[in-house]
């Protein structure tokens, strides 16, 4: 009877442990994405003899705009004038007036290196200015105010590498009345241009962006800004071999295709079109599914959508012809690759820039 009672206590304890475990907060795991479970695939140059190897599923840290939320606390600054004093700088004048230094320079026709003279009369443009904090991204700022980030880029004359600096004041266009959460959510739509220009986290004014990593084994934290290459090296190659089923430009629905779509079998290796640094990996644009974006220098960016498995990480340096993903049908109804090329913020037709086949 004693033994039977001991067995009963063990069984009861075993039943209780799962219940207790369910009450204990669990550590946050990696952010889910379109990465598949490990499987054996063909890798390398599609024209060479296939080689089979296991491709591991990679963890997916949250994008910087989710890791660092933004509070919409912009200050409304009236238009005014300011007389430059000894020791003044544009950033110092911005701190005194509450306006953005870039907006002041633009309003007064001051070009780099932004030299000002004692006694100079400056126009201080009025508007709503958001003070950038460490780690904040343009996407998170746009989402907080319910505005289009592209309009913010234009209003502030931002340029590559589109890395905000802590203490910078960004002009927020649009009405200054408070918006509800529903209005802000309805006004914000994430697109490729937002990621190209607004996904980098803000860093200190004199800090340098992180250097690219050599492999996907080293994952950069979301608050690390990544330096893009300074110049394009070499020419572009086809990311996959297949039939082009949609071309660049207007389509039948009246919309515009910013890239081309190439039909390929599932699990076809997707190759980097040129040397570069991975700027984004994830699935935050539902219509494009699994997505990789690579910056190549000289303002060039390539975009690879509808991937089924993502092989690289943000901040990773890649070589022309290196496998970055496997093709899939995420965000679409058939296996294919969505491929874009952008020069700055402008989508360009890839076909004239790829080798003839």
C-alpha distance (Angstrom), angle and dihedral (degrees) to the residues before:
residue distance angle dihedral
X1 . . .
X2 3.83 . .
X3 3.81 90.7 .
X4 3.80 90.9 47.4
X5 3.83 89.7 51.2
X6 3.81 90.9 50.3
X7 3.80 90.1 51.8
X8 3.81 89.4 50.9
X9 3.80 91.4 52.5
X10 3.81 91.2 49.8
X11 3.81 91.4 50.4
X12 3.80 91.3 47.8
X13 3.80 90.9 49.7
X14 3.78 90.8 49.3
X15 3.77 90.4 52.5
X16 3.81 91.7 48.0
X17 3.82 97.1 51.2
X18 3.83 96.3 69.6
X19 3.80 89.8 48.8
X20 3.80 91.5 51.9
X21 3.80 91.4 46.0
X22 3.79 90.1 54.9
X23 3.80 89.7 57.7
X24 3.83 94.5 52.4
X25 3.83 114.3 89.6
X26 3.78 109.8 -114.2
X27 3.80 124.4 -138.0
X28 3.78 113.8 -100.5
X29 3.78 110.6 -99.3
X30 3.79 129.4 -149.7
X31 3.77 117.8 -62.6
X32 3.81 111.2 -96.2
X33 3.78 118.4 -116.4
X34 3.80 141.2 159.1
X35 3.81 92.7 -69.2
X36 3.76 113.3 129.9
X37 3.78 128.2 -145.1
X38 3.80 115.7 -84.0
X39 3.78 113.1 -76.8
X40 3.77 140.1 159.4
X41 3.80 113.5 -92.4
X42 3.78 140.7 166.4
X43 3.79 111.6 -99.3
X44 3.78 140.2 -179.6
X45 3.78 129.4 36.0
X46 3.83 109.2 -0.6
X47 3.83 89.5 -144.6
X48 3.81 92.5 56.2
X49 3.80 129.0 74.9
X50 3.82 108.6 -72.4
X51 3.77 119.7 -106.6
X52 3.79 120.7 -162.1
X53 3.77 122.5 -141.4
X54 3.79 138.9 148.6
X55 3.81 115.4 -96.0
X56 3.82 110.2 -156.9
X57 3.78 122.5 -137.6
X58 3.81 109.2 -112.1
X59 3.81 128.2 -137.8
X60 3.79 114.1 -108.1
X61 3.81 114.5 -142.0
X62 3.81 115.1 -159.3
X63 3.81 116.0 -92.0
X64 3.79 115.8 -100.5
X65 3.81 93.1 -107.6
X66 3.80 90.1 61.6
X67 3.81 95.6 39.9
X68 3.83 92.7 56.5
X69 3.84 113.7 36.7
X70 3.81 119.4 -161.9
X71 3.82 129.3 -131.8
X72 3.82 113.1 -139.7
X73 3.83 97.2 -129.8
X74 3.80 101.3 136.0
X75 3.81 117.1 159.5
X76 3.80 120.7 -127.9
X77 3.83 106.5 -130.4
X78 3.83 120.9 -166.4
X79 3.80 120.9 -135.1
X80 3.80 113.0 -96.7
X81 3.79 144.8 144.5
X82 3.79 129.6 -105.4
X83 3.81 131.0 -161.1
X84 3.81 111.9 -141.5
X85 3.80 113.4 -119.0
X86 3.79 129.9 -160.5
X87 3.80 111.1 -75.3
X88 3.80 94.2 19.7
X89 3.79 121.7 142.5
X90 3.79 127.7 -174.7
X91 3.81 90.5 -109.1
X92 3.81 90.5 49.3
X93 3.81 91.3 49.7
X94 3.79 88.5 49.0
X95 3.80 89.6 54.0
X96 3.82 90.9 49.6
X97 3.78 96.6 47.4
X98 3.82 101.0 31.3
X99 3.80 92.6 -125.7
X100 3.80 125.1 118.5
X101 3.80 119.4 -92.9
X102 3.81 91.2 -136.8
X103 3.82 90.8 51.9
X104 3.83 90.9 49.0
X105 3.80 91.5 49.9
X106 3.79 92.1 48.7
X107 3.82 93.6 46.6
X108 3.81 90.6 53.1
X109 3.80 99.7 38.7
X110 3.82 93.2 -114.4
X111 3.81 111.1 159.5
X112 3.83 128.5 -164.8
X113 2.99 129.8 -41.4
X114 3.85 79.8 39.5
X115 3.80 99.4 -137.9
X116 3.82 115.8 -177.2
X117 3.80 129.8 -173.8
X118 3.81 131.3 -134.7
X119 3.79 108.4 -100.1
X120 3.79 94.0 21.9
X121 3.80 113.2 142.9
X122 3.80 111.7 -132.6
X123 3.77 128.9 -165.2
X124 3.80 110.8 -131.7
X125 3.82 107.5 -152.0
X126 3.79 114.7 -139.0
X127 3.78 125.0 -132.9
X128 3.78 144.3 98.6
X129 3.80 112.5 -50.0
X130 3.80 125.0 -167.4
X131 3.81 117.0 -153.6
X132 3.81 108.1 -135.4
X133 3.82 116.5 -131.1
X134 3.79 128.0 -161.1
X135 3.80 113.6 -71.4
X136 3.80 96.2 11.1
X137 3.79 116.8 137.1
X138 3.76 131.8 -153.1
X139 3.80 90.4 -116.7
X140 3.81 91.8 55.1
X141 3.81 90.8 46.9
X142 3.81 91.9 50.8
X143 3.80 91.3 46.8
X144 3.82 92.0 49.8
X145 3.81 92.0 55.5
X146 3.79 97.7 34.0
X147 3.81 93.9 -122.2
X148 3.78 134.6 129.2
X149 3.81 109.9 -95.1
X150 3.80 91.0 -146.8
X151 3.80 88.7 62.2
X152 3.82 89.5 51.2
X153 3.82 90.1 51.6
X154 3.81 90.3 51.5
X155 3.82 94.8 43.6
X156 3.81 91.2 51.9
X157 3.83 96.8 37.3
X158 3.82 90.6 -127.7
X159 3.81 117.9 -179.4
X160 3.80 141.5 -173.8
X161 3.01 129.9 -25.5
X162 3.85 84.2 31.4
X163 3.80 93.5 -153.5
X164 3.82 112.8 152.2
X165 3.78 120.2 -142.3
X166 3.79 127.3 -134.9
X167 3.81 108.6 -102.6
X168 3.81 93.5 24.8
X169 3.81 115.1 134.5
X170 3.79 114.6 -137.5
X171 3.79 121.0 -159.0
X172 3.82 110.6 -127.5
X173 3.83 110.6 -150.1
X174 3.77 124.3 -147.2
X175 3.79 136.3 43.8
X176 3.78 117.0 -18.4
X177 3.79 96.0 -144.0
X178 3.84 115.9 116.1
X179 3.79 113.5 -95.0
X180 3.77 126.5 -148.4
X181 3.79 121.1 -120.1
X182 3.80 89.0 -107.4
X183 3.82 92.5 52.7
X184 3.79 92.2 48.2
X185 3.81 92.4 48.4
X186 3.82 91.4 48.8
X187 3.82 92.4 49.0
X188 3.80 96.5 51.0
X189 3.80 123.2 79.0
X190 3.80 122.0 169.0
X191 3.81 116.0 -136.2
X192 3.81 139.1 164.7
X193 3.80 93.3 -90.2
X194 3.82 90.0 55.1
X195 3.81 90.7 55.3
X196 3.82 92.6 45.0
X197 3.81 93.1 51.3
X198 3.81 106.7 21.0
X199 3.81 111.5 34.9
X200 3.81 99.9 83.8
X201 3.84 116.0 100.0
X202 3.80 117.8 -123.1
X203 3.80 117.4 -102.9
X204 3.81 134.8 -169.4
X205 3.81 116.2 -69.3
X206 3.80 95.0 -106.4
X207 3.80 98.0 29.6
X208 3.78 121.5 114.2
X209 3.81 123.8 -131.3
X210 3.81 117.6 -107.5
X211 3.79 119.1 -89.2
X212 3.82 116.0 -111.8
X213 3.80 116.7 -93.8
X214 3.78 122.4 -117.6
X215 3.81 98.1 -132.3
X216 3.79 143.6 11.8
X217 3.81 90.0 -105.2
X218 3.81 90.9 80.3
X219 3.81 110.3 65.0
X220 3.79 116.7 -162.9
X221 3.83 115.9 -137.6
X222 3.82 116.9 -108.9
X223 3.82 91.7 -109.8
X224 3.82 93.4 59.2
X225 3.80 114.8 101.8
X226 3.80 113.0 -146.8
X227 3.78 124.5 -141.0
X228 3.84 113.1 -128.3
X229 3.82 119.5 -138.8
X230 3.78 114.0 -83.9
X231 3.80 96.3 -132.8
X232 3.80 140.3 11.5
X233 3.79 112.1 -100.0
X234 3.79 117.4 -151.4
X235 3.78 126.7 -26.6
X236 3.80 134.2 -56.1
X237 3.80 124.2 -94.5
X238 3.79 131.9 -163.7
X239 3.83 111.1 -83.6
X240 3.84 91.1 -146.8
X241 3.79 137.7 0.7
X242 3.80 113.0 -116.0
X243 3.78 146.4 102.2
X244 3.80 117.5 -59.8
X245 3.80 103.0 -126.1
X246 3.80 97.3 175.1
X247 3.77 127.4 30.4
X248 3.79 132.0 -151.2
X249 3.81 118.3 -84.6
X250 3.83 136.6 30.3
X251 3.81 117.5 4.5
X252 3.82 133.0 -161.3
X253 3.82 94.1 -91.8
X254 3.79 90.2 62.1
X255 3.78 92.2 -108.5
X256 3.78 126.3 113.4
X257 3.79 127.7 -112.4
X258 3.81 110.3 -140.3
X259 3.80 91.2 -163.8
X260 3.78 144.2 6.8
X261 3.81 130.3 -85.4
X262 3.79 119.6 -138.0
X263 3.81 121.5 -163.7
X264 3.82 112.2 -132.7
X265 3.81 135.9 157.8
X266 3.79 118.9 -95.6
X267 3.81 115.1 -81.9
X268 3.81 94.5 20.9
X269 3.83 109.2 155.9
X270 3.82 111.7 -106.3
X271 3.80 110.7 -147.7
X272 3.81 130.5 -155.6
X273 3.80 108.1 -102.8
X274 3.83 91.7 -143.5
X275 3.79 141.7 -8.9
X276 3.79 112.5 -67.5
X277 3.79 151.5 115.6
X278 3.80 123.1 -78.5
X279 3.81 106.9 -115.3
X280 3.81 99.1 179.6
X281 3.80 140.8 10.3
X282 3.81 121.5 179.4
X283 3.78 147.2 72.1
X284 3.81 105.0 -94.1
X285 3.82 93.9 128.0
X286 3.83 102.4 65.9
X287 3.82 95.3 -162.6
X288 3.82 90.6 59.3
X289 3.83 98.0 41.4
X290 3.80 115.2 -164.8
X291 3.79 105.6 19.4
X292 3.82 138.2 -169.8
X293 3.80 123.9 -175.4
X294 3.82 123.5 -168.9
X295 3.80 127.8 -167.3
X296 3.81 114.1 -148.5
X297 3.80 104.1 -178.7
X298 3.77 129.5 -104.0
X299 3.80 88.8 68.3
X300 3.82 93.4 -63.8
X301 3.82 120.7 140.2
X302 3.81 129.3 173.9
X303 3.80 124.7 -157.0
X304 3.83 127.2 -155.0
X305 3.82 117.2 -169.3
X306 3.84 140.8 178.1
X307 3.81 91.6 39.6
X308 3.78 118.6 164.0
X309 3.81 97.2 -158.7
X310 3.81 127.6 21.2
X311 3.80 116.3 -146.5
X312 3.82 103.9 -179.7
X313 3.81 136.0 59.0
X314 3.80 133.7 -132.7
X315 3.79 110.1 -86.8
X316 3.80 94.9 25.3
X317 3.81 119.0 135.4
X318 3.81 111.9 -130.1
X319 3.79 134.4 -172.1
X320 3.79 129.5 -133.5
X321 3.82 107.4 -84.7
X322 3.83 94.8 18.6
X323 3.80 115.3 138.2
X324 3.81 110.3 -110.2
X325 3.83 102.2 166.7
X326 3.79 145.9 -11.3
X327 3.78 120.6 -108.1
X328 3.78 119.8 -107.1
X329 3.77 144.2 155.0
X330 3.82 99.1 -104.3
X331 3.79 111.5 143.9
X332 3.80 92.3 9.9
X333 3.79 141.8 61.4
X334 3.81 100.7 -114.0
X335 3.81 136.7 37.2
X336 3.79 107.8 -88.1
X337 3.78 145.0 126.1
X338 3.79 122.7 -114.2
X339 3.81 106.0 -151.3
X340 3.80 126.5 -173.1
X341 3.77 135.5 176.7
X342 3.80 120.6 -160.5
X343 3.78 131.7 -170.9
X344 3.77 103.6 -157.3
X345 3.81 105.3 -45.4
X346 3.81 94.0 -25.5
X347 3.84 121.5 98.9
X348 3.80 111.3 -136.6
X349 3.81 131.4 -166.0
X350 3.84 107.3 -94.3
X351 3.81 96.1 -157.6
X352 3.83 98.3 76.4
X353 3.82 89.4 47.9
X354 3.81 97.0 50.1
X355 3.83 125.1 77.5
X356 3.80 115.0 -90.3
X357 3.79 113.9 -106.2
